[in-house]
Amino acid sequence: MKKNNKLWDERRLSHVAFQKGPNFCVVDVWNSEEELTDFAQNNLSPIFKKLGLNPAPPQIYPAHNYMGVKAEELISA
């Protein structure tokens, strides 16, 4: 994802997207639910509205541990 893209956000730690049948699934890791909510409201919602999409609300799960990009900066829950 290009950094100048409206879908890019430095606060997101990781992003995986895949298609399952006619649906898409996206798994993101964020530092906080508030950062995800801010990104969704200010970046995703306008794009979905413009495309006429009405996606299901996100399912949010707290992570117990994260090992990946910037992992040395994080603390396990």
C-alpha positions in Angstrom: 0.0 0.0 0.0 1.4 3.4 -1.0 2.0 5.8 1.8 0.2 8.6 -0.1 -2.9 6.4 -0.4 -5.9 7.4 1.8 -6.0 3.8 3.1 -2.4 4.1 4.5 -2.1 4.9 8.1 1.1 4.9 10.2 -0.9 3.8 13.3 -1.9 0.5 11.8 0.7 -2.2 12.7 -0.4 -4.8 10.1 -3.0 -5.4 7.4 -4.1 -8.6 5.7 -7.0 -8.8 3.2 -8.4 -11.8 1.4 -11.5 -12.9 -0.5 -13.7 -15.7 0.8 -16.4 -16.5 -1.7 -18.2 -13.3 -2.7 -16.9 -11.5 0.5 -13.7 -9.9 1.5 -12.1 -10.3 5.0 -9.7 -7.7 6.4 -7.6 -8.4 9.5 -5.8 -5.3 10.9 -3.8 -4.8 14.0 -4.0 -1.4 15.6 -2.5 0.1 18.8 -6.0 0.9 20.0 -9.6 0.7 19.2 -9.7 4.5 19.2 -7.2 4.7 16.4 -9.2 2.2 14.3 -12.4 4.1 14.9 -10.7 7.4 13.9 -9.4 5.8 10.7 -12.7 4.2 9.9 -14.7 7.4 10.3 -12.3 9.7 8.6 -10.9 7.5 5.8 -13.0 4.4 5.2 -16.5 5.7 5.6 -16.3 8.4 2.9 -14.8 5.8 0.5 -17.5 3.2 1.2 -20.2 5.9 0.9 -18.8 7.1 -2.5 -18.8 3.5 -3.7 -22.3 2.7 -2.4 -21.0 0.0 -0.1 -22.5 -0.8 3.3 -20.0 -3.1 5.0 -20.7 -5.0 8.2 -19.5 -3.4 11.4 -16.0 -4.5 12.4 -15.5 -7.4 14.9 -12.9 -6.2 17.3 -10.9 -8.5 19.5 -8.1 -7.5 21.9 -4.8 -9.1 21.1 -3.0 -11.0 23.8 0.4 -10.7 22.1 1.8 -9.2 18.9 5.1 -10.2 17.2 5.7 -8.2 14.0 6.5 -4.8 12.7 7.3 -2.4 15.6 6.9 -5.3 18.0 9.9 -4.2 20.1 7.9 -1.0 20.9 4.9 -2.9 22.3 4.1 -4.6 25.5 2.0 -7.8 25.7 -1.4 -7.5 27.3 
